[in-house]
Amino acid sequence: MDSNKIFLTSMLAATTAFAATAYQNQVGFLTNGPKHIAVTDAAGKEIIFKDADGKTALTVTAPDAILWESANEEASLVNFSELTTPGTYQAYLDGEAIGHPIIISDNALEGVTKASLKFFYFQRSSTELTEEFAGKYARAMGTPDTAVMYHPSTGRTDLTSTFNGAKGWYDAGDYGKYVVNSGISTYTLLQLYQHNKDYFDTLNLNIPESKNDVPDILDEIRWNIEWMLTMQDSDGGVFHKLTTKQFAGMVLPEKVVKQRYAIGKSVTATWDFVGVTALAADIYKPFDPEFAAKCAQAAADARWWARENPRAYYSQPSDVGTGTYSDGNAIDEKIWGSAELFRITGKPEFLEEVLRNPISKQRSKLPAWQTVYALAAFTIATNPHLFGEAEVDSSRNLIFTLADSYIDMPDNGYGLAIDNADFYWGSNSAVANKGMVLIHAYILSKEKKYLDAAQGLLDYLLGRNPLDISYLTGWGVNQVLHPHHRPSEGDTVEMPVPGMLVGGPNSSANDCAKSHIEADAPAKSYYDNSCSYATNEVAINWNAPFAYLAGSLQAIAATGKVYEVGASKPEPYDLDAIAVTKPGAKIRASGNRLIFKNGAVQVEKALRDGSIRYFNLKGAISKGNR
């Protein structure tokens, strides 16, 4: 055993008795990035950082302790950012080792970036996971979804027929596939690639497609987009979800044999679908123009259905018990989807919805599956060459309003932009999404304070928290071991699938974690047990912002490049040529199409005698016939 391994082993042993006194990122720190450790009972004392040879590399006097109300605990935030030589270190207080081994590296976050993206491979539906790519987590194919039936809630009358709904990702700890949650998750990963192409063009995730000429991250995302495309009905609307009627037990996918259904058709799922497929049409165009064009057409078709069915909100059928993802307001989804369509077409009719519902900082809210207003702001703010000055300024203001509210939070001993209001179901996703907002603020301003705050949030998820735990499975000295995740429970492997971000502390947990709620310390209201879906479930919309946060920080550090605002200028799609009719309407003559004319959307109808007439969407004849 070499000296470095001996040093690591001794440090790990030494930290057992003292782990409760210091809290830190347990995975690693970027060489030139900010580095902090929260230490209790250390104010005014010297914290000594020693290298692998036991030599003092840095000495820092701990500042005054400050209360973090969420932990009901005082701590001193010790800054050791001056330590910029890659290697392994250990912090000491009063001659005793505190905390865990400190890893400093140029690629400190590459491992967790890969792991959090590989999670999506482990969530693949309709395929076998082979040992070559899944290692000991290999499993047989389950839920092929090649013969999905229509639930009556879809509005379809042919309830005995089936369709091919293969591929896609299992949404969370269960085996359902949900378009709404896929919307924000897929978009987040597409933006991760869009903002960091140089880094992700060559990042190998060891997936079945790794040997082709497409970046692995895009191959993985496409697996889910291809499923989303199967969920579009012939009228343009999008089915809400694909699940069994009730949740399966804690078994492997191959054991799920009950019939699976397309359930519901909703305006929110349809607008989310628009946003994802429109962005995908731009990103995949250099790699597969045919697939990109298919995405563009699907987005346009879905948009017309959504406009014609503005109140088609999802309502859970009485015989269904799987996740709902219901949302009674689709304005934010509409603005987002319309902004993405305008970005890839430049057509004024797609901008209309954005102008009708102007972006405002008064609506500033953290991105989440039910609140995607900020996603529209992200798109508009980073495309000033396409959108008007007023829309761009409003979008920037919304982003900075959110980001500054995190920066301006009262100081606490953990140095975190997190307060009591953040500890709800999926609190870790709230933390990761805050990081995504902060990185957008950095992209727009190049102000380092936003990037540093984002790093602090990642540090929290990887161990700088009062439970001294890394919330990412497979990573950290003290890591989550019992997530609410059916494949991990159903297999025979002791350790859970790696790279999964669990939901985290939840001060209103109503399951087996209820007895672990600490009313005075919501940051400690957590239970590492598979029985707790309220604190320990995993989900694609939690992993996606974590991947964006960790991946962006690593990519910026590795390449030295920051996404250039306005640099992406899509070659416009001419979506006017896509023929779409109102849902349920019969095509009366060939050549019908929807166009934008005289300031409104009209139906252009080619009559049998070769003449053309125009009608409004209510069927009344319009001026300007020829």
Buried (B, 14 or more C-beta within 10 A) or exposed (E): EEEEEEBBEBBBEBBEEBBEBBBBBBBBBBBEBBBBBBBBBBBEBEBBBBBBEEEEBBEBEBBEBBBBBBBBBBBBBBBBBEBBEBBBBBBBBEEEBBBBBBBBBBBBBBBBBBBBBBBBBBBBBBBBBEEEBBEEBBBEEBBBBEEBBBBEBBBBEEEEEBBEBBBBBBBBBBBBBBBBBBBBBBBBBBBBBBBBBEBBEEBEBEBBBEEEEBBBBBBBBBBBBBBBBBBBBEBBBBBBBBBBBEBBEBBBBEBBEEEBBBBBBBBBBBBBBBBBBBBBBBBBBEBBEEBBBBBBBBBBBBBBBBBBBEEBBBEBBEEBEBBBBBBEEBBBBBBBBBBBBBBBBBBEBBBBBBBEBEBBBEBBEBBBBBBBBBBBBBBBBBBBEBBEEEBBBBBBBBBBBBBBBBBEEEEBBBBBBBBEEBBBBBBBBBBBBBBBBBBBBBBBBEEEBBBBBBBBBBBBBBBBBBBBBBBBBBBBBBBBBBBBBBBBBBBEEEEBBBBBBBBBBBBEBEBBBBEBBBEEBBBBBBBBBBBBBBBBBBBBBBBBBBBBBBBBBBBBBBEEEBBEBEEBEBEEBEBBEBEBBBBEBEEEEEEBBBEBBEEEBBBBBBEEEEEEBBBEBEEEEBEEEE
